[in-house]
Amino acid sequence: MTKSSQSYPMSGGDGQHSYIHHSSYQKAAIDGAEEKTRQCILENLDVLNLNPDLSTFTIADFGCSIGPNTFHVVQAIIDTVKMKYKQVKENNEVSSLMPLEFQVFFNDQSNNDFNTLFKTQPPSSEREYFLVGVPGSFYGRVLPRNSIHIGHTSYTTHWLSKIPEHVGDKKSPAWNKNNIICNNSIEEVTNAYKVQFIKDMKVFLEARAEEIVPGGLMIVLGQCLPDGIPFFKTWQGIVVDTIGDCLMDMAKSGLTTEEKIGLFNIPVYFPQFSELRREIEKNRSFTIETMENVRHPLEDIPLSHDFMISMFRAILSTIIKEHFGECVIDELFDRVASQLVKYPIDIKKCEKDMNFFILLKRK
Ligand SMILES: C[S@@+](CC[C@H](N)C(=O)[O-])C[C@H]1O[C@@H](n2cnc3c(N)ncnc32)[C@H](O)[C@@H]1O
């Protein structure tokens, strides 16, 4: 498979299954970290050490998808930067600062639905920034050297650049059998995913280190696992494993084949918290100003099965369609719904995943 084909954006458009309508779980996590983000920017953005003649402040959101979360995040960052500049001026820390304009770079894979992103941007009367779409994988440079003051990414770095080697190879001990994701039930599979994750995290941080100006900030929000907790014990792991089980049922009815399922793997890996920390610490271009577990505002709320299924449908339809064909999607998610009626997920009895907030500062 070519590299460019290993790109599986969220469901686009503004139809009923679009990410636009089913990204409130990620939005809740972003909202939950908003105060932390604000505080961290106020404490760590060293306005006086940025270019004193700075007139254009640049922000990039890596893996922005199609909204609305990205627009929300960007506006919150801009409000905080303005607040910081106001504080600096009020404290007379500097005689004059240029009035600021903001430019925002929205990055995602080139097959992301940028048309929907642009169509749903805030109206120009409310938007305080100029925007640019930046197609391309963030596992590599997508922006000029030293061009970004604040980088942001949320719920993206668990997407690997490619499916790890051997997990689709029946003859390998790392064959993922009928699982469709790394659910941590087979050690060799976990190791294969881990190897790819380590490579990708290195490349991600090296690329951002080139793009972000000295003193600039990189905010990384996302999902990982507490140490020692396998993905299959979390409610998200149970939903994805149920999707895999339903594909197997569909194979029995002749709607797909076991052969195809054996070759199907989602390039998503949730590292354990300490593993994530280790990989971030290896990069010497950034200091870690903050790295902590943040509470997900919905973590103790009994989510409906409809909510869970719609969320995963918006996230996984692209990759499922590519492998099995569009015709399986409705049937598959109907089966998942019936299966969850038979075997309901009690979130309180599941292990909790973990949401993290990281603030890095470019040395
Ligand atoms: C779950 S969505 C998160 C979207 C948004 N950041 C949010 O918090 O709602 C993950 C996004 O990461 C993007 N993504 C995954 N791998 C990527 C890569 N290598 N380069 C750029 N974007 C990537 C996907 O296309 C998708 O839009």
The ligand as an ORCA input file, in Angstrom:
! r2SCAN-3c Opt
* xyz 0 1
  C     -10.177     12.551     15.685
  S      -9.767     13.722     14.486
  C      -9.403     15.136     15.492
  C      -9.805     16.397     14.815
  C      -9.673     17.658     15.643
  N      -8.295     17.927     15.958
  C     -10.494     17.553     16.905
  O      -9.915     17.584     18.013
  O     -11.720     17.469     16.794
  C      -8.143     13.229     13.943
  C      -7.653     14.055     12.758
  O      -6.243     13.831     12.599
  C      -5.994     13.806     11.209
  N      -4.727     13.127     10.969
  C      -4.410     11.847     11.259
  N      -3.171     11.579     10.836
  C      -2.690     12.721     10.269
  C      -1.465     13.072      9.642
  N      -0.493     12.181      9.521
  N      -1.309     14.330      9.194
  C      -2.312     15.248      9.313
  N      -3.503     14.962      9.896
  C      -3.688     13.718     10.362
  C      -7.181     13.031     10.651
  O      -7.298     13.199      9.244
  C      -8.309     13.654     11.442
  O      -8.842     14.782     10.808
*
